Amino acid sequence: MTPLERRAGGSLATVYAARMLGLFLVLPVFALEAAHYPGGSDPAMVGLAMGIYGLTQALLQIPFGLASDKFGRKRVIIFGLFLFAVGSFVAAAAPTLVWLTVGRAIQGGGAVSAAVTALLADQTRDIVRTKAMALIGASIGLTFALSIVAGPLLGAHVGLGGLFAITGMLALTCIAIVAWWTPPEPLVHKNLPRGKFTDVFKHAGLLRLNVGVFVLYAVQLATWVAIPALLVSAGLAKADHWHVYLPTVLASFVVMGVTLFPLERKGRLRELFLASVALVALVQVALVFMAGAPSLVGLTLALFVFFCGFNVLEASQPSMASRMAPPQTRGAALGVYNTLQSLGLFAGGAVGGWLSKSVGPQGLFAVCGAMMLLWLVVAWPMRTPAPSRVSPDAALADEPQAT
């Protein structure tokens, strides 16, 4: 990576990490603390307050992506981060559960994921883009693991309102990073003519990736509906779950680093991608058998293998989507991609909870395994786009297309 690419990757990964840290910090304590607000005795309202963020995210990813194609990435990112900060401070000062829900909805209005990913794609060459996207993926994984430990500790001292205030301050810090650290938008984006939004839905390769990201995140969240209870059944106290999560996440990053980047350079990304889909499917099948009599060693091994496959897919999918999409509609294409990601999270939580209640964890994992196998069938004909070594500012022509 060139110094400019490292600066772009480092700054935008930091923005992603700081923003996601603010979100993840409240997750371990949200349901318990929200119950203490006026109106918090209604579990359905507490669930709405927690989940409405994902709904507004899903609704606004495409408009924000389109806006970034038209008005510029940085402007849209800064505006979205400002909305996120406003929502955080509204939630911090919320006197009732209704106002807490309003704050969460405004937070979700800062749907900048597509614009951030598109800006990173604009500022990196194809040959290093997966590595740049992996920085963002690693930042998400690390902040999730950190939040599991730090969220309850901070919440005990500052409460839910204090956690939201910290979230707001992190969002303002992200605005400063985008404004003064992130490199300017390259000419490759500014000089391109506007594309057609409908082109995004005519691209077979992008459609496969959109199906894939929906399935991946639906399976991820559905899996975590049942995993905590299985760990408890295996003898691990709730407060000690991070003893499993943190080492498995960190070890899986090492595996990703020694497999993904070398194999991509050798032109073997398709094989690794399909193998990772199959790996996550096999983990779901293994969990079907483990759910009846869970063991701590077996669950730890299953989670390590799960994260190995998940991290490769999380890093490679947005990289491929950015390379397949025509540059003039890259923001729109990644807006659709991130919308399907948000909908996958919503579906995984809602349907995963229903399946866990109706058919138990074994039935839940069986459905997740079937979804991963279906994705494997859909993804099988894929062709990965050939990477270009040309700098973004030197290439105004469309990038290689793949199906």
C-alpha positions, 0 to 999 in steps of 0.5 A: 500500500502507498502512503496515501492508501495507508492514510486512507485505510487507517483513517476510515478504519478508525472512523468505523471502529470509533463509530461501532465502538459507540454502538457496541458499548451499549449492547451488553447493558441496553435491555437491562438498563432500558427497563428502568426508564418510564415505559420500560416495563414493556419488553416489546417497546424495549425491543423496538428501542433497541432495533429501530436503529437497524431499521432506519439504517436499512432505509437510508443506506441507499439514499446516502450512497446515491447522495455520495455519488452526487454530492461527494463522499466526505460531505455525506459522511460528515453529515451522517456522523453529525446525525449519529452524534445528535441521536446519541446525545438525544438518547443520553438525555432521554427521560423516557423510553419513547425519547430513548427510541427517538434517539436511537432512530436518529442515530440510525439516520447516520447511515454512512457505511456505504459512503465510507466504503465507497470512499475507501474504494475510491482511494485504493487500487484494486490490488490492495483493496481487500487489505484495506477492507480487511482493516475495517473488518478487523476494526469491527471485530476488535471493537466488538470484543472490546465492548463485551468487556468494557460495556458493562464496566463503564455502564456500572459507573456512568449508566446507559445515558453516560454510554450514549454520551460517550458514543456522541463524543466518539462521533464528533471525533470521527467528524474531525478525522474525516475532515482533517486526516482522511485524504481528499476525494480522488479525481477518479470519482469527481470527474466521472459522469453520473450513472444509472441506479438501475444498473446496480440491479442488472449486474449478476455479480453484485446480485450474488454478493447482495444475497451473500451479505444478507445470508452472512449477517442473518446467520451471524446474528441468529447464531448469537441468539443461541451461542450465549446460552450454550456457553452457559450450559457448558459451564462458562458464566456470562461475565466470562464469555469474553474469555472465549470471544476475544481469543477466537476473534484475535486468532482468526485474524491471524489465520485471515492474514496468512490465507486471504492476502497471499491467495488473492495475490495468486488469483485464488480468491474465488476458491478461498471465498467458496471454501469460507462459505462452506466452512461457516456452513459446516460450523452450523452443522456441527452446532446442531450436534453440539447443542444437545450436550455442549462442551466448552472446548467444542464450542470454542473450536466451533467459534474459532472456525466460524470467525475464520470463515466469517472474517474472510467473507467480511473482508473480501465481499465489500472489496469485490462489490466495489471492484464490480460496481461501475465507479460512477454508481459505486456509492449506490451499489454499496448502498444496496449492499449495506442495506441488505447487510442491515436487513440481514441483521434484522432478519437474523435477530427476529427470525433467529429468536422465533426459531430458537423459541419454536424449534430450539437451538438445534433447529435454529442451527439447521436452518442457518446451515441450510441458508449457507448451503443455498448461498454456496449454490448461488455463489458457485458461478461467480468470477472474481474481478481481475485487480488493477494496479493502476492508481485511482486518479490515473484510471477514469475508465470503468473497472473490470466487470465480473458476474 
